[in-house]
Amino acid sequence: MRAKSRSAFLKLRAYQDAHKNNKRGGIVSTRNNPFPEQQAGFTTGDILWALGIWTVILGLSPVIVFYMLMVA
């Protein structure tokens, strides 16, 4: 029972002193930044590249199928 209360006290102490630790690598706090930065989405170049690849794949697939039917 005594060990249980000691660990609870240590945890409570760590959380009470959390605001005093302002150096990097400490406890994560978002108090100063209420809206954290969002991850960047896809760029226009990424979307155009993906559309171009799908256009090539879908455009050449009938040609490849026709070639396979004629040769095989």
PyMOL commands that place a pseudoatom at each C-alpha (Angstrom):
pseudoatom trace, name=CA, resn=MET, resi=1, chain=A, elem=C, hetatm=0, pos=[0.000, 0.000, 0.000]
pseudoatom trace, name=CA, resn=ARG, resi=2, chain=A, elem=C, hetatm=0, pos=[2.837, 2.380, 0.828]
pseudoatom trace, name=CA, resn=ALA, resi=3, chain=A, elem=C, hetatm=0, pos=[4.540, 1.803, -2.552]
pseudoatom trace, name=CA, resn=LYS, resi=4, chain=A, elem=C, hetatm=0, pos=[1.298, 2.531, -4.364]
pseudoatom trace, name=CA, resn=SER, resi=5, chain=A, elem=C, hetatm=0, pos=[0.865, 5.905, -2.665]
pseudoatom trace, name=CA, resn=ARG, resi=6, chain=A, elem=C, hetatm=0, pos=[4.520, 6.774, -3.317]
pseudoatom trace, name=CA, resn=SER, resi=7, chain=A, elem=C, hetatm=0, pos=[4.168, 6.140, -7.063]
pseudoatom trace, name=CA, resn=ALA, resi=8, chain=A, elem=C, hetatm=0, pos=[0.969, 8.171, -7.173]
pseudoatom trace, name=CA, resn=PHE, resi=9, chain=A, elem=C, hetatm=0, pos=[2.752, 11.043, -5.407]
pseudoatom trace, name=CA, resn=LEU, resi=10, chain=A, elem=C, hetatm=0, pos=[5.651, 10.900, -7.856]
pseudoatom trace, name=CA, resn=LYS, resi=11, chain=A, elem=C, hetatm=0, pos=[3.310, 11.007, -10.846]
pseudoatom trace, name=CA, resn=LEU, resi=12, chain=A, elem=C, hetatm=0, pos=[1.381, 13.899, -9.351]
pseudoatom trace, name=CA, resn=ARG, resi=13, chain=A, elem=C, hetatm=0, pos=[4.632, 15.741, -8.698]
pseudoatom trace, name=CA, resn=ALA, resi=14, chain=A, elem=C, hetatm=0, pos=[5.785, 15.243, -12.303]
pseudoatom trace, name=CA, resn=TYR, resi=15, chain=A, elem=C, hetatm=0, pos=[2.569, 16.699, -13.703]
pseudoatom trace, name=CA, resn=GLN, resi=16, chain=A, elem=C, hetatm=0, pos=[2.579, 19.655, -11.322]
pseudoatom trace, name=CA, resn=ASP, resi=17, chain=A, elem=C, hetatm=0, pos=[6.115, 20.620, -12.325]
pseudoatom trace, name=CA, resn=ALA, resi=18, chain=A, elem=C, hetatm=0, pos=[5.473, 20.142, -16.057]
pseudoatom trace, name=CA, resn=HIS, resi=19, chain=A, elem=C, hetatm=0, pos=[4.957, 23.853, -16.760]
pseudoatom trace, name=CA, resn=LYS, resi=20, chain=A, elem=C, hetatm=0, pos=[8.364, 24.699, -15.292]
pseudoatom trace, name=CA, resn=ASN, resi=21, chain=A, elem=C, hetatm=0, pos=[10.198, 22.592, -17.888]
pseudoatom trace, name=CA, resn=ASN, resi=22, chain=A, elem=C, hetatm=0, pos=[10.361, 24.806, -20.991]
pseudoatom trace, name=CA, resn=LYS, resi=23, chain=A, elem=C, hetatm=0, pos=[13.338, 23.204, -22.724]
pseudoatom trace, name=CA, resn=ARG, resi=24, chain=A, elem=C, hetatm=0, pos=[13.026, 21.116, -25.887]
pseudoatom trace, name=CA, resn=GLY, resi=25, chain=A, elem=C, hetatm=0, pos=[12.226, 17.440, -25.507]
pseudoatom trace, name=CA, resn=GLY, resi=26, chain=A, elem=C, hetatm=0, pos=[10.089, 17.972, -22.423]
pseudoatom trace, name=CA, resn=ILE, resi=27, chain=A, elem=C, hetatm=0, pos=[6.427, 17.208, -21.981]
pseudoatom trace, name=CA, resn=VAL, resi=28, chain=A, elem=C, hetatm=0, pos=[4.367, 18.111, -25.049]
pseudoatom trace, name=CA, resn=SER, resi=29, chain=A, elem=C, hetatm=0, pos=[2.275, 21.217, -24.532]
pseudoatom trace, name=CA, resn=THR, resi=30, chain=A, elem=C, hetatm=0, pos=[0.070, 23.022, -27.048]
pseudoatom trace, name=CA, resn=ARG, resi=31, chain=A, elem=C, hetatm=0, pos=[-0.947, 25.873, -24.771]
pseudoatom trace, name=CA, resn=ASN, resi=32, chain=A, elem=C, hetatm=0, pos=[1.033, 28.437, -26.768]
pseudoatom trace, name=CA, resn=ASN, resi=33, chain=A, elem=C, hetatm=0, pos=[-0.161, 27.085, -30.128]
pseudoatom trace, name=CA, resn=PRO, resi=34, chain=A, elem=C, hetatm=0, pos=[-3.917, 26.370, -30.056]
pseudoatom trace, name=CA, resn=PHE, resi=35, chain=A, elem=C, hetatm=0, pos=[-3.974, 25.432, -33.754]
pseudoatom trace, name=CA, resn=PRO, resi=36, chain=A, elem=C, hetatm=0, pos=[-0.977, 23.222, -34.600]
pseudoatom trace, name=CA, resn=GLU, resi=37, chain=A, elem=C, hetatm=0, pos=[0.316, 23.274, -38.164]
pseudoatom trace, name=CA, resn=GLN, resi=38, chain=A, elem=C, hetatm=0, pos=[-1.503, 20.892, -40.449]
pseudoatom trace, name=CA, resn=GLN, resi=39, chain=A, elem=C, hetatm=0, pos=[0.285, 18.495, -42.734]
pseudoatom trace, name=CA, resn=ALA, resi=40, chain=A, elem=C, hetatm=0, pos=[0.768, 19.724, -46.257]
pseudoatom trace, name=CA, resn=GLY, resi=41, chain=A, elem=C, hetatm=0, pos=[-1.525, 18.144, -48.834]
pseudoatom trace, name=CA, resn=PHE, resi=42, chain=A, elem=C, hetatm=0, pos=[-0.720, 17.036, -52.335]
pseudoatom trace, name=CA, resn=THR, resi=43, chain=A, elem=C, hetatm=0, pos=[0.783, 19.673, -54.572]
pseudoatom trace, name=CA, resn=THR, resi=44, chain=A, elem=C, hetatm=0, pos=[-0.524, 20.441, -58.048]
pseudoatom trace, name=CA, resn=GLY, resi=45, chain=A, elem=C, hetatm=0, pos=[2.525, 18.719, -59.514]
pseudoatom trace, name=CA, resn=ASP, resi=46, chain=A, elem=C, hetatm=0, pos=[1.770, 15.538, -57.580]
pseudoatom trace, name=CA, resn=ILE, resi=47, chain=A, elem=C, hetatm=0, pos=[-1.811, 15.442, -58.848]
pseudoatom trace, name=CA, resn=LEU, resi=48, chain=A, elem=C, hetatm=0, pos=[-0.791, 16.146, -62.454]
pseudoatom trace, name=CA, resn=TRP, resi=49, chain=A, elem=C, hetatm=0, pos=[1.901, 13.441, -62.277]
pseudoatom trace, name=CA, resn=ALA, resi=50, chain=A, elem=C, hetatm=0, pos=[-0.620, 10.887, -60.971]
pseudoatom trace, name=CA, resn=LEU, resi=51, chain=A, elem=C, hetatm=0, pos=[-3.159, 11.818, -63.654]
pseudoatom trace, name=CA, resn=GLY, resi=52, chain=A, elem=C, hetatm=0, pos=[-0.475, 11.554, -66.327]
pseudoatom trace, name=CA, resn=ILE, resi=53, chain=A, elem=C, hetatm=0, pos=[0.597, 8.096, -65.192]
pseudoatom trace, name=CA, resn=TRP, resi=54, chain=A, elem=C, hetatm=0, pos=[-3.006, 6.855, -65.136]
pseudoatom trace, name=CA, resn=THR, resi=55, chain=A, elem=C, hetatm=0, pos=[-3.590, 8.352, -68.587]
pseudoatom trace, name=CA, resn=VAL, resi=56, chain=A, elem=C, hetatm=0, pos=[-0.588, 6.478, -69.962]
pseudoatom trace, name=CA, resn=ILE, resi=57, chain=A, elem=C, hetatm=0, pos=[-1.606, 3.210, -68.288]
pseudoatom trace, name=CA, resn=LEU, resi=58, chain=A, elem=C, hetatm=0, pos=[-5.233, 3.380, -69.403]
pseudoatom trace, name=CA, resn=GLY, resi=59, chain=A, elem=C, hetatm=0, pos=[-4.315, 4.684, -72.846]
pseudoatom trace, name=CA, resn=LEU, resi=60, chain=A, elem=C, hetatm=0, pos=[-1.807, 1.926, -73.584]
pseudoatom trace, name=CA, resn=SER, resi=61, chain=A, elem=C, hetatm=0, pos=[-3.731, -0.981, -72.074]
pseudoatom trace, name=CA, resn=PRO, resi=62, chain=A, elem=C, hetatm=0, pos=[-5.977, -1.528, -75.168]
pseudoatom trace, name=CA, resn=VAL, resi=63, chain=A, elem=C, hetatm=0, pos=[-2.896, -1.378, -77.390]
pseudoatom trace, name=CA, resn=ILE, resi=64, chain=A, elem=C, hetatm=0, pos=[-1.110, -3.977, -75.273]
pseudoatom trace, name=CA, resn=VAL, resi=65, chain=A, elem=C, hetatm=0, pos=[-4.194, -6.235, -75.151]
pseudoatom trace, name=CA, resn=PHE, resi=66, chain=A, elem=C, hetatm=0, pos=[-4.635, -5.998, -78.940]
pseudoatom trace, name=CA, resn=TYR, resi=67, chain=A, elem=C, hetatm=0, pos=[-0.940, -6.794, -79.461]
pseudoatom trace, name=CA, resn=MET, resi=68, chain=A, elem=C, hetatm=0, pos=[-1.157, -9.795, -77.117]
pseudoatom trace, name=CA, resn=LEU, resi=69, chain=A, elem=C, hetatm=0, pos=[-4.232, -11.117, -78.947]
pseudoatom trace, name=CA, resn=MET, resi=70, chain=A, elem=C, hetatm=0, pos=[-2.614, -10.753, -82.366]
pseudoatom trace, name=CA, resn=VAL, resi=71, chain=A, elem=C, hetatm=0, pos=[0.746, -12.248, -81.418]
pseudoatom trace, name=CA, resn=ALA, resi=72, chain=A, elem=C, hetatm=0, pos=[-0.415, -15.023, -79.096]
for i in range(1, 72): cmd.bond("trace and resi %d" % i, "trace and resi %d" % (i + 1))
show_as sticks, trace
zoom trace
